[in-house]
Amino acid sequence: MKIDNIYVISLDHSEERLNSIKSRLAELNIPGTPFLITRAFDGRVNPVPGEYSVYGDWKIDASENDWWNREVLPGEVGCTVSHIDIWKDIIENNHKRVLILEDDFKCIESLSGLTDKELNSTDWDLCYLGRNRVSTHYEEVSISDNLVKPEASYNSHAYLLTKQGAEKLLAGGIQENIIPVDEYLTAMFKKETRPDLISVFNQDLKAIATNQDWIKQTSTPQTSTIGHGNPTEEYFEILDTSDWDAWCAKYVNQTIRKGEWDLIVDEIRDTSILEFPLFTPKFCREAIALADAKDKWTIDRHEFYPTNDVLLPEIGLDEIYNRVIHEIVRPLCIYWWHLEGKGWKRLKNENFMARYTMDRQSHLSLHHDFSHVTMVVKLNDEFDGGGTWFPKYKTLSNPEMVGTATLHPGMITHQHGARPITAGKRFIAVSFMRQGE
């Protein structure tokens, strides 16, 4: 694949950071391509440059999208200005095609697998190499073996851009109405966005995307050194429980929190397998991002039935997760199964996140859990196949909605296994709950 230049945006130009960036650039496997590590504009300590102005109507009160419920943050202004500076440099140097990266990029697939022939088979201005889809309820149209026509997407940490694309982005109106750059990219090619943005920006960008992430982002928006937050301190919104009620409002299904179990809990065909909504999509997205940012995945923690997993204490989520279990899940178990004894008030939980991938582990063999009750929460839906199979009951639990929890007795009665995925990656959160003494 021919690329005229690679731009890497970084606020941190320490020797350690620069060496890390250079090492990760080598993993892209496009040798000989020149690169430039640019210094990000820090919007938290510098005023907005005189030639720019921030979009004044960004905040939409009562929006279900948290990012639209507050003003554009200074860090987001800085991030957008940093991308704009690169778009200008592309035109000034007459680069035909470039790769733009933010410094927290992580190579997943070698870019040598994306050929000029495939890229030239369709007309495009911008190509996402990694992103978060705003909604996964719509199937994206395939363009080629590796490329799709994207639905609305977030993330600007890795994208190819043509000179024509840079010209369109600069002419789109962003300099007079700065918003978060990932929102702007989507607003430039998707009509299914905020109505006000359609009238503000010129929507003529032609976007494509790889059908899976070739380059991931290792941090959440709150930890990016060019985005929000303090670059010297990791901050994850999902870990901020300073206001527990506010945390639950963002991350927990409110009907299940109110204890309306008979209304919202489904038992699958008298099998003692329960399904119910527990967490919001926001929780699921941020939990996965947190696990990837901490990057403490293991492959050999379980002796007999190992999974590719990470214990929640390793990523700082265990105390929060246990509180949700104590306040919501434990009372549900006692109510539904008529559990007696003081031990159920002192549950001991082993909580972890597991992931199933095509290249490492796509399934888990039949087994019994070392638990009295097991809970499995679906965290994403970017996979095909999968689900939990209970052969005795001839039942497959594979919930449709992310954030759905499955409860079932452990130990003896409910032997089960993880059905193979056939595409993508499957993330679940698992809790082994055991009665205390």
C-alpha positions in Angstrom: 0.0 0.0 0.0 1.4 3.4 -1.1 1.3 6.0 1.6 3.1 9.4 1.2 3.4 10.1 4.9 2.4 8.9 8.4 1.4 11.5 10.9 1.3 10.7 14.6 -0.3 13.2 17.0 1.3 13.2 20.4 1.3 15.7 23.3 4.0 13.7 25.0 7.4 14.0 23.2 9.5 12.3 25.9 12.1 9.9 24.7 10.2 7.0 26.2 7.0 8.0 24.4 8.8 8.6 21.1 10.5 5.2 21.2 7.2 3.5 21.9 5.6 5.2 18.9 8.4 4.2 16.6 8.3 0.6 17.8 4.6 0.4 17.1 5.0 2.1 13.7 7.3 -0.8 12.8 4.5 -3.2 13.5 2.3 -1.7 10.8 4.7 -3.4 8.3 4.8 -0.6 5.7 8.6 -0.1 5.6 10.2 2.9 3.9 7.1 5.1 4.6 8.2 8.5 6.1 6.6 9.6 9.3 6.2 12.7 11.3 5.4 12.8 15.1 3.6 16.1 15.5 3.1 17.9 18.7 -0.5 18.1 19.7 -2.2 21.4 20.5 -3.1 21.3 24.2 -6.5 23.0 24.5 -6.5 22.7 28.3 -3.6 25.2 28.7 -3.8 27.2 25.5 -6.6 29.5 24.3 -8.5 28.7 21.2 -6.4 30.0 18.2 -7.7 33.3 16.8 -8.7 31.7 13.4 -10.9 29.1 15.1 -14.2 29.2 17.1 -16.0 26.5 19.1 -19.5 25.5 18.0 -21.8 27.3 20.4 -24.8 25.0 20.3 -23.1 21.7 21.0 -24.8 21.0 24.3 -28.3 19.4 24.0 -30.0 19.1 27.3 -31.8 15.8 28.0 -30.0 14.1 25.2 -29.5 10.3 25.7 -26.0 10.7 24.3 -23.7 11.7 27.2 -21.3 13.4 24.9 -24.0 15.8 23.8 -25.1 16.7 27.3 -22.2 19.0 28.0 -20.1 21.7 26.3 -17.2 20.8 24.0 -14.2 20.2 26.4 -10.9 22.0 26.0 -9.1 18.7 25.4 -11.5 18.0 22.5 -10.8 21.4 21.1 -7.1 20.7 21.2 -7.6 17.3 19.6 -9.6 18.8 16.7 -7.1 21.6 16.1 -4.3 19.0 16.0 -6.1 17.1 13.2 -6.9 20.3 11.4 -3.2 21.3 11.4 -2.4 17.9 9.7 -5.1 18.4 7.1 -3.4 21.7 6.2 0.0 20.1 6.0 -1.3 17.4 3.7 -2.4 20.1 1.2 0.7 22.2 1.6 3.0 19.2 0.8 0.7 17.8 -1.9 0.5 14.4 -0.3 -1.9 12.1 -2.2 -2.6 9.7 0.6 -1.5 9.7 4.2 -2.1 7.7 7.4 -3.1 9.8 10.5 -2.6 8.2 13.9 -3.1 9.3 17.5 -0.3 8.3 19.8 -2.3 5.6 21.6 -2.7 3.5 18.5 -2.1 -0.3 18.6 -1.5 -2.4 15.5 -3.8 -5.4 15.3 -3.4 -6.4 11.6 -0.4 -5.7 9.4 -1.3 -3.0 6.8 0.5 -5.0 4.2 -2.7 -6.9 3.8 -4.5 -3.9 2.5 -3.5 -3.4 -1.1 -3.6 -0.5 -3.5 -5.7 -2.6 -5.8 -8.4 -3.0 -3.2 -8.2 0.6 -2.1 -8.4 1.8 -5.7 -11.4 -0.3 -6.4 -13.8 2.3 -5.0 -14.0 6.1 -4.7 -13.1 7.4 -1.2 -11.7 10.3 0.7 -11.3 8.8 4.2 -10.8 5.2 5.3 -11.2 4.2 8.9 -8.7 1.6 10.1 -10.3 1.3 13.5 -13.4 2.7 15.0 -16.4 2.3 17.3 -19.8 2.0 15.5 -22.4 4.2 17.0 -25.0 1.5 16.4 -24.5 -2.2 15.5 -28.2 -2.7 14.6 -27.5 -2.0 10.9 -25.5 -4.3 8.6 -22.8 -2.4 6.8 -22.6 -2.8 3.0 -19.5 -4.8 1.9 -17.3 -3.2 -0.7 -14.5 -5.8 -1.0 -12.9 -8.5 1.1 -11.6 -6.0 3.7 -13.7 -2.9 3.2 -17.2 -1.8 4.0 -19.3 1.4 3.6 -19.5 2.6 7.2 -22.4 3.6 9.3 -21.9 6.4 11.8 -18.7 5.8 13.7 -16.6 7.3 16.5 -12.8 7.4 16.9 -10.2 9.3 15.0 -7.1 7.4 16.2 -6.4 5.7 12.8 -7.5 6.7 9.4 -6.3 7.0 5.9 -6.9 10.4 4.2 -6.5 11.6 0.6 -5.6 15.1 -0.4 -9.1 15.6 -1.7 -10.4 14.4 1.6 -8.3 16.9 3.5 -9.6 19.7 1.3 -13.2 18.6 1.9 -12.6 18.4 5.7 -11.1 21.9 5.8 -13.9 23.3 3.6 -16.6 21.6 5.6 -17.0 24.4 8.3 -15.1 22.9 11.2 -12.7 25.8 11.7 -15.7 28.1 12.4 -17.6 25.5 14.5 -15.2 23.2 16.3 -16.7 20.0 17.7 -15.0 16.7 18.7 -13.1 15.5 15.6 -14.7 12.0 15.6 -18.1 13.6 15.7 -17.1 15.9 12.8 -15.8 13.0 10.6 -19.2 11.2 11.0 -21.2 14.4 10.4 -19.3 14.8 7.1 -20.6 11.6 5.6 -23.7 10.4 7.4 -27.1 12.1 7.3 -28.2 10.0 10.3 -26.6 12.4 12.8 -27.7 15.4 14.8 -30.0 17.5 12.6 -28.2 20.7 13.5 -24.9 19.4 12.3 -26.4 18.6 8.9 -27.1 22.3 8.4 -23.7 23.4 9.8 -21.3 21.2 7.9 -21.0 20.4 4.2 -21.7 16.7 3.9 -19.8 15.5 0.9 -17.0 13.3 2.3 -16.8 9.8 0.9 -15.9 7.3 3.7 -15.0 3.7 3.8 -13.7 1.5 6.6 -12.0 -1.9 7.2 -14.5 -4.5 8.2 -12.7 -5.1 11.4 -10.2 -3.0 13.5 -6.7 -3.2 11.9 -5.5 -0.5 14.4 -7.1 -0.2 17.9 -6.9 2.6 20.4 -5.4 1.6 23.7 -7.0 4.3 25.8 -10.5 5.6 26.4 -11.2 9.2 25.4 -10.5 10.1 29.1 -6.9 8.8 29.0 -5.8 10.0 25.5 -2.9 12.4 25.9 -4.4 14.6 23.2 -8.0 14.4 24.3 -9.7 14.8 27.7 -8.3 14.6 31.1 -4.9 14.9 32.6 -2.2 13.1 30.5 -0.2 12.3 33.7 -3.2 10.6 35.5 -5.4 7.9 34.1 -9.1 8.7 34.5 -11.8 6.3 33.5 -15.4 7.5 33.9 -16.6 4.0 34.5 -14.5 3.9 37.7 -15.8 7.2 39.1 -18.4 6.3 41.7 -18.2 9.5 43.7 -22.0 9.8 43.1 -23.3 6.2 43.2 -26.8 7.1 42.1 -25.4 9.1 39.1 -23.2 6.2 38.3 -26.1 3.8 38.3 -28.2 6.1 36.2 -25.5 5.9 33.5 -24.5 2.3 33.7 -27.3 0.2 35.2 -30.7 -0.7 33.8 -33.2 1.3 35.9 -36.0 -1.3 35.9 -33.9 -4.1 37.3 -32.4 -1.7 39.8 -35.9 -1.0 41.1 -36.4 -4.7 41.8 -39.2 -5.3 39.3 -38.0 -8.8 38.7 -41.3 -10.4 37.7 -41.7 -7.7 35.0 -38.3 -7.9 33.4 -36.7 -11.3 34.2 -37.2 -14.2 31.8 -36.7 -17.8 32.8 -35.9 -19.9 29.7 -38.4 -22.8 29.5 -38.3 -23.8 33.2 -34.6 -24.4 33.1 -33.6 -22.2 36.0 -31.6 -20.2 33.4 -32.6 -16.5 33.8 -32.0 -13.6 31.4 -32.5 -9.9 32.3 -31.1 -6.5 31.3 -28.5 -5.4 33.8 -26.0 -2.9 32.3 -26.4 -0.2 29.7 -24.5 -0.2 26.4 -22.3 2.6 27.8 -21.1 0.3 30.6 -20.3 -2.5 28.1 -18.3 -0.2 25.8 -16.3 1.3 28.6 -15.7 -2.0 30.4 -14.1 -3.4 27.2 -12.1 -0.2 26.6 -10.9 -0.3 30.2 -9.7 -3.9 29.9 -7.9 -3.2 26.7 -6.3 -0.1 28.1 -5.0 -2.0 31.2 -4.0 -4.9 28.9 -3.6 -7.6 31.6 -5.3 -10.4 29.7 -4.2 -14.0 30.6 -4.5 -17.3 28.9 -3.7 -19.8 31.7 -5.5 -18.7 34.8 -7.8 -21.7 34.9 -6.2 -25.2 35.2 -8.8 -27.3 33.4 -10.8 -25.0 31.3 -8.6 -21.9 30.6 -10.1 -18.8 29.0 -8.5 -15.7 27.6 -9.5 -13.5 30.5 -8.7 -10.8 33.0 -9.8 -10.6 36.6 -11.8 -7.5 37.4 -9.5 -6.6 40.3 -6.7 -6.3 37.8 -8.5 -3.4 36.0 -10.0 -1.7 39.1 -13.6 -2.7 38.4 -14.1 -5.5 41.0 -15.4 -3.4 43.9 -17.9 -1.6 41.7 -19.1 -4.9 40.1 -19.5 -6.5 43.5 -21.6 -3.6 44.7 -23.9 -4.2 41.7 -24.1 -7.9 42.5 -24.8 -7.2 46.2 -27.5 -4.5 45.6 -29.2 -6.0 42.5 -28.2 -9.6 41.6 -28.0 -11.2 45.1 -31.6 -10.1 46.1 -32.8 -11.4 42.7 -31.3 -14.8 43.3 -32.8 -15.0 46.8 -36.2 -14.0 45.6 -36.3 -16.2 42.5 -34.9 -19.4 43.9 -36.3 -19.0 47.5 -32.8 -19.2 49.0 -32.4 -19.4 52.7 -29.6 -18.9 55.2 -27.3 -16.1 56.2 -24.6 -17.3 53.8 -26.4 -15.7 50.9 -25.9 -12.3 52.5 -22.1 -12.9 52.3 -21.5 -14.0 48.8 -17.9 -14.5 47.6 -17.5 -13.5 44.0 -14.9 -14.2 41.4 -15.4 -11.7 38.6 -13.6 -11.6 35.4 -13.9 -10.6 31.7 -13.4 -13.2 29.0 -12.9 -12.8 25.3 -13.3 -15.2 22.4 -11.4 -14.7 19.2 -11.0 -16.6 16.0 -7.2 -16.8 16.3 -6.8 -17.6 20.0 -9.9 -19.2 21.5 -13.2 -19.4 19.8 -15.1 -21.7 22.2 -14.9 -23.3 25.6 -15.6 -27.0 26.2 -18.4 -28.4 28.3 -17.8 -28.0 32.1 -19.3 -27.3 35.5 -18.5 -24.0 37.3 -17.1 -23.9 40.8 -19.9 -21.7 41.9 -23.4 -21.8 43.5 -24.6 -19.3 40.9 -22.9 -18.1 37.8 -23.7 -14.8 36.0 -22.6 -14.1 32.4 -23.1 -10.6 30.9 -23.0 -10.0 27.2 -20.7 -7.0 26.6 -20.7 -6.7 22.8 -22.4 -7.9 19.7 -19.6 -7.6 17.1 -19.4 -11.4 16.5 -21.3 -14.2 14.9 -22.1 -17.5 16.6 -21.2 -17.9 20.2 -23.5 -18.2 23.2 -23.7 -20.5 26.2 -25.0 -24.1 25.5 -26.6 -26.2 28.1 -26.8 -29.7 26.7 -29.0 -31.2 29.4 -31.7 -28.6 28.7 -31.0 -28.4 25.0 -30.8 -24.6 25.5 -28.6 -21.9 24.0 -28.4 -18.6 25.8 -27.2 -16.0 23.4 -29.0 -12.7 24.3 -29.7 -10.2 21.6 -29.0 -7.0 23.6 -25.6 -6.0 25.1 -25.8 -5.6 28.8 -28.0 -8.6 29.2 -27.1 -10.9 32.1 -27.7 -14.7 32.3 -27.9 -16.4 35.7 -27.8 -20.2 36.2 -26.9 -22.6 39.0 -23.4 -23.8 39.1 -21.5 -26.9 40.3 -23.8 -29.8 39.4 -27.0 -29.2 37.5 -26.0 -26.9 34.7 -23.1 -28.3 32.7 -22.4 -25.9 29.8 -19.9 -24.6 27.3 -19.3 -21.6 25.1 -20.4 -22.3 21.5 -17.7 -21.3 18.9 -17.8 -17.9 17.4 -17.6 -17.8 13.6 -16.5 -14.2 13.1 -15.4 -11.2 15.2 -14.7 -11.1 18.9 -17.0 -11.9 21.8 -16.6 -10.2 25.2 -18.4 -11.4 28.3 -18.2 -10.6 32.0 -18.4 -13.7 34.3 -19.1 -14.0 38.0 -18.8 -17.1 40.0 -20.9 -16.5 43.1 -20.4 -18.7 46.1 -22.3 -18.7 49.4 -20.3 -17.3 52.3 -19.8 -19.0 55.7 
